[in-house]
Amino acid sequence: MAEDRVKKIVLAYSGGLDTSVGIRWLKEKYRGEILAFLADLGQEEDLESLRERALEIGASKVFLEDLREEFAKDFVFSMLRANALYEGSYLLGTSIARPLIAKRQIEIATREGADAVAHGATGKGNDQVRFELGYLALKPDIKIIAPWREWDFKSRRALIDYAEKEKIPITATLDKPYSTDRNLLHISFEGGILEDPWVEPPEDIFVLTRSPREAPDKETNIELEYLEGNPVALNGERLSPFKLLSKLNSIGGENGIGRVDLVENRFVGMKSRGVYETPGGTILHLAHRAVESITMDREVLHLRDSLIPKYSELVYYGFWFSPERELLQATIDKSQKNVSGTVRLKLYKGNCQVIGRRSENSLYHQGLATFEEDKVYNQKDAEGFIRLNALRLMLRAMMKKT
């Protein structure tokens, strides 16, 4: 129909089942030019072969762009400075990638004169919200196409059947129909055999981490150096954000660090079971906390910690480009000005343990904290401090007696 005609569509293309079928479906439905955008976010796939696959399926152009350093520096590290954890467990590996993809997708659409953008997220998940909030925040007049909300396919099984019938090259199979998403920060597994939250994830799904029982029997010690809340060196070697996180993924994965199996609350309202591997991110999260413990003022630390649930929720829900996230980020980054120092960690069979921390900005005063004799702290002063803090409790007890 004429109203379906769109001149150019920029599709966020991953090479997976949904977006591979999506190229063919969009071309048939809208009869426009399909521009596939493939972001290199450190997923370590053969991206050149995915580019060729997109052209074979029907894309007229493929934009393959290396965003690994930008992803690590401006998105992952910004989030790690906030110690973001959604519902206390999830390090937001998929969530934090979406705003960067949306940003670059809109930039390509503007440059190429495209009148629409599209994504392969389902109508049940969080990613549709994350992509589209990003699009609308950056270009409110863009047309958005979400194939999963339009086409007649009702399941991934139906997509696989269609791909086989149309000879569209895919890697998903009926034996392992679960969905995966990988980038520099993590890899996620959802759906298919994992939909029963009682069933243990099979060992063969894991990609980034060894099973702790197969990890080395020897401890691995590492040192991380931080500057104003950001990791800048590993074992004395200065590294770029991408290279540092990549090395930590290798070291952490070898030691079985970073596996998480959780049931989370999606923004759209349902609960979802996800299995994640985040080896480098897990190490950085714990190390960052350790540097903060000796460099941040108590009340600043506690106030910042009170912001973590909201910040994490904003990232998970897709509000990266919102004024409230930017306000929280500015506040958090201000709190990080003195968060510089070195952390020593011990990795062993799935465990990551902080065993040392030091900083020129340290607020830890051994002379005050010691249990031995000191000449700084008068212990008798504690009596007045305690009685003043107990005053309202004492008054409450007295009122109960009357």
C-alpha positions in Angstrom: 0.0 0.0 0.0 1.2 3.6 -0.7 1.1 4.6 2.9 3.6 1.9 3.7 6.2 3.4 1.3 9.4 4.6 3.1 12.3 5.9 1.2 15.2 4.8 3.5 15.2 2.8 6.7 18.3 2.5 9.0 18.1 -0.8 10.8 20.0 -1.5 14.0 21.5 -4.8 12.7 23.2 -7.4 14.8 23.4 -10.4 12.5 21.1 -12.4 14.7 17.8 -14.0 13.8 15.5 -11.1 14.4 17.4 -8.5 12.4 18.4 -10.9 9.6 14.7 -11.7 9.0 14.0 -8.0 9.6 16.0 -6.9 6.5 14.0 -9.1 4.2 10.7 -8.3 5.8 11.3 -4.5 5.9 12.2 -4.5 2.2 9.1 -6.4 1.2 6.8 -4.5 3.5 8.0 -0.9 3.0 9.7 -1.3 -0.4 12.4 1.2 0.5 16.1 1.1 0.8 17.4 -0.8 3.8 20.6 0.6 5.4 22.0 -1.8 8.0 24.0 -0.3 10.9 26.3 -2.8 12.6 28.0 -1.5 15.7 31.2 -3.0 16.9 30.8 -2.9 20.7 33.4 -5.6 21.4 31.1 -8.6 20.7 34.1 -10.4 19.0 32.2 -11.8 16.1 33.3 -11.9 12.4 31.7 -8.6 11.6 32.9 -8.6 8.0 30.9 -11.8 7.4 27.9 -10.2 9.0 28.3 -7.3 6.7 28.3 -9.6 3.7 25.3 -11.5 5.1 23.3 -8.3 5.4 24.0 -7.4 1.7 23.1 -10.9 0.7 19.8 -10.7 2.5 18.9 -7.4 0.9 20.5 -4.4 2.5 21.7 -1.8 0.0 24.4 -0.5 2.4 26.0 -1.6 5.6 27.6 0.8 8.1 30.1 -1.1 10.2 31.5 1.2 12.9 34.1 0.6 15.6 32.5 2.1 18.8 34.4 0.1 21.3 36.4 2.9 22.9 33.4 5.3 23.0 31.3 2.5 24.5 33.8 1.8 27.3 34.8 5.4 28.1 31.5 7.3 27.8 28.9 4.7 28.6 30.3 1.7 30.6 32.8 3.7 32.7 30.2 6.5 33.3 27.8 3.8 34.7 30.5 2.1 36.7 31.4 5.4 38.4 27.8 5.2 39.7 28.2 1.6 40.9 25.0 0.9 39.0 23.3 -2.5 39.8 19.7 -3.1 38.7 17.8 -4.9 41.5 21.0 -5.5 43.3 22.4 -8.0 40.8 22.4 -7.0 37.1 25.4 -4.9 35.9 23.3 -3.6 33.0 25.4 -4.9 30.1 22.6 -4.9 27.5 20.9 -1.8 28.8 24.0 0.4 28.6 24.7 -0.5 24.9 21.3 0.6 23.6 21.7 4.4 24.0 25.0 4.4 22.0 23.5 2.3 19.2 20.4 4.6 19.1 22.7 7.7 19.1 24.8 6.5 16.2 21.7 5.2 14.3 20.1 8.6 14.4 23.4 10.2 13.2 23.5 7.9 10.2 19.8 8.4 9.5 20.3 12.2 9.5 23.4 12.1 7.3 21.9 9.6 4.8 18.5 11.4 4.6 16.6 8.4 5.9 13.0 8.9 7.0 12.8 5.9 9.4 14.8 3.8 11.8 14.1 0.2 12.9 15.2 -2.3 15.5 14.7 -6.0 16.1 13.5 -5.9 19.7 10.3 -7.7 20.6 7.1 -6.2 21.8 7.5 -7.9 25.2 11.0 -6.7 26.1 12.9 -3.7 27.5 15.0 -3.1 24.4 12.1 -1.6 22.3 11.7 1.0 25.0 15.5 1.8 25.2 15.9 2.1 21.5 12.8 4.2 21.0 13.3 6.6 23.9 16.8 7.2 22.5 15.5 7.9 19.0 12.8 10.3 20.2 15.1 12.1 22.6 17.5 12.8 19.8 15.2 13.2 16.7 11.5 13.6 17.7 10.3 13.6 14.1 11.8 10.3 13.1 9.5 7.4 12.0 10.1 4.3 14.1 9.5 0.8 12.7 9.4 -2.2 15.1 8.8 -5.3 13.0 7.9 -7.5 16.0 4.9 -5.2 16.6 3.8 -5.5 13.0 4.6 -8.8 11.4 2.6 -12.0 11.7 5.3 -14.1 13.3 4.4 -15.1 16.8 7.5 -16.9 18.0 11.2 -17.3 17.3 10.4 -20.8 16.0 8.2 -19.1 13.3 11.1 -16.8 12.5 13.5 -19.8 12.1 11.0 -21.6 9.8 10.7 -18.4 7.7 14.4 -18.0 7.5 14.9 -21.6 6.3 12.1 -21.2 3.8 13.6 -18.0 2.4 17.2 -19.3 2.6 18.2 -16.4 5.0 21.5 -17.4 6.7 21.1 -17.6 10.5 22.8 -19.2 13.4 19.8 -19.8 15.7 18.5 -23.4 15.8 15.4 -25.1 17.2 17.8 -27.0 19.6 19.1 -23.8 21.1 16.5 -21.1 20.4 17.5 -18.9 23.3 18.4 -15.2 22.6 21.9 -13.9 23.3 23.4 -10.4 23.3 27.1 -9.8 23.6 29.3 -6.7 23.9 32.5 -5.7 25.6 30.8 -5.6 29.0 28.9 -8.9 29.0 26.9 -11.6 27.3 23.3 -12.4 28.1 21.1 -15.4 27.6 17.3 -15.4 27.6 14.4 -17.4 26.4 14.1 -20.9 25.1 15.5 -23.5 27.4 16.1 -20.8 30.1 12.4 -19.8 30.4 11.8 -22.2 33.3 13.5 -20.4 36.3 13.9 -23.8 38.1 16.1 -25.3 35.4 19.9 -24.8 35.8 21.6 -23.2 32.8 23.5 -25.9 30.9 27.3 -25.4 31.1 27.7 -25.3 27.3 25.9 -22.0 27.0 28.6 -20.0 28.7 31.1 -18.2 26.5 33.2 -15.7 28.5 33.7 -17.7 31.7 35.1 -21.0 32.8 33.1 -23.0 35.3 34.6 -22.3 38.7 35.3 -26.0 39.1 37.4 -25.9 35.9 39.2 -22.6 36.8 42.8 -22.7 37.9 43.7 -24.2 41.3 46.0 -21.2 41.8 45.0 -17.8 42.9 45.5 -14.8 40.5 46.4 -11.5 42.1 45.9 -8.2 40.1 46.3 -4.5 40.8 44.0 -1.8 39.4 44.8 1.9 39.5 42.0 4.5 39.5 41.9 8.2 38.7 38.9 10.2 39.6 36.6 7.1 39.6 37.9 5.6 36.4 40.3 2.6 36.0 43.4 3.7 34.1 46.0 0.9 34.7 46.1 -2.9 35.2 49.2 -4.3 36.9 51.0 -1.0 36.4 50.3 -0.9 32.7 48.3 2.2 31.4 45.6 1.0 29.1 42.7 2.6 27.2 39.2 1.9 28.5 38.5 -0.7 25.9 41.8 -2.5 26.2 41.6 -2.5 30.0 38.1 -4.0 30.1 39.0 -6.5 27.4 42.0 -7.7 29.4 39.9 -8.0 32.6 37.3 -10.0 30.7 40.0 -12.5 29.8 41.5 -12.7 33.3 38.2 -12.8 35.0 36.7 -15.3 32.6 39.6 -17.6 33.1 38.9 -17.6 36.9 35.2 -18.1 36.6 34.3 -14.6 37.7 31.0 -12.8 36.8 28.2 -15.4 36.3 24.8 -14.2 37.4 21.4 -16.1 37.1 18.5 -13.9 38.1 14.8 -13.2 37.6 14.3 -9.5 37.0 11.4 -7.1 36.6 11.1 -5.8 33.1 10.0 -2.2 32.5 6.9 -3.5 30.6 5.7 -5.3 33.7 6.6 -9.0 33.4 9.3 -10.9 35.2 12.1 -12.4 33.0 14.8 -14.9 33.7 18.3 -13.8 32.5 21.7 -15.5 32.7 24.7 -13.2 32.4 28.4 -13.3 32.2 30.2 -10.0 33.2 33.8 -10.9 34.2 35.6 -7.6 33.8 32.7 -5.5 34.9 32.3 -7.6 38.1 36.0 -7.0 38.9 35.8 -3.2 38.2 32.6 -2.9 40.3 34.3 -4.4 43.4 37.6 -2.6 42.8 35.8 0.8 42.5 33.9 0.3 45.7 37.3 -0.5 47.4 38.9 2.8 46.3 35.8 4.7 47.3 35.9 3.2 50.8 39.1 5.0 51.7 38.7 8.2 49.6 35.1 9.3 49.9 33.6 11.3 52.8 31.1 9.2 54.8 28.0 11.4 54.1 28.9 11.9 50.5 29.3 8.2 50.1 26.0 7.5 51.8 24.2 10.1 49.8 25.6 8.8 46.5 24.6 5.3 47.5 21.0 6.4 48.0 21.0 7.5 44.3 22.2 4.1 42.9 18.8 2.4 42.7 17.3 5.4 40.7 20.3 5.7 38.5 20.3 2.0 37.7 16.5 2.1 37.0 17.0 5.0 34.6 19.6 3.0 32.6 17.5 -0.2 32.7 14.4 1.6 31.6 16.1 3.4 28.8 16.2 7.0 30.0 19.9 7.6 29.3 19.2 10.8 27.4 16.9 12.2 30.1 17.6 15.3 32.1 17.3 13.4 35.4 20.0 10.9 34.4 22.2 13.7 33.3 21.6 15.5 36.7 22.4 12.3 38.6 25.5 11.7 36.5 26.8 15.2 37.2 26.3 14.7 40.9 28.0 11.3 40.9 30.9 12.5 38.8 31.4 15.4 41.3 31.7 12.8 44.1 34.5 11.0 42.2 37.0 13.8 42.2 39.1 12.3 45.0 38.4 8.6 44.0 42.0 7.9 43.0 44.2 5.0 44.2 45.2 1.4 43.7 43.3 -1.8 44.6 44.8 -5.3 44.9 42.4 -8.2 44.3 42.6 -11.9 44.5 40.7 -14.1 41.9 40.0 -17.7 42.6 37.4 -20.1 41.3 34.5 -17.6 40.8 35.5 -15.4 43.7 36.8 -11.9 43.5 38.2 -10.6 46.8 39.7 -7.2 47.7 42.9 -7.7 49.6 44.4 -4.3 49.6 43.7 -0.6 48.9 45.8 2.6 49.0 45.5 6.2 47.9 47.2 9.5 48.3 43.7 10.9 49.0 43.0 8.3 51.7 40.8 9.5 54.6 41.7 6.4 56.5 43.9 7.5 59.5 45.6 4.5 61.1 46.4 6.6 64.2 42.7 7.2 64.8 41.5 3.7 63.9 44.0 1.8 65.9 43.0 -0.3 68.9 46.5 0.4 70.3 47.3 3.5 72.4 47.0 6.8 70.5 47.4 10.5 71.3 44.7 11.9 69.0 41.4 10.5 70.1 40.0 11.0 73.7 37.8 8.0 74.3 36.0 9.8 77.1 34.5 12.1 74.5 32.4 9.2 73.3 30.2 9.3 76.4 28.7 12.7 75.6 28.3 11.7 71.9 26.4 8.6 72.9 24.2 10.3 75.5 23.2 13.1 73.0 22.3 10.6 70.4 20.4 8.6 72.9 18.3 11.6 74.2 15.2 10.9 72.1 15.4 7.2 72.9 15.6 8.0 76.6 12.6 10.4 76.3 10.6 7.8 74.6 11.2 5.3 77.3 10.3 7.8 80.0 7.0 8.6 78.2 6.1 4.9 78.2 6.4 4.8 82.0 4.0 7.6 82.5 
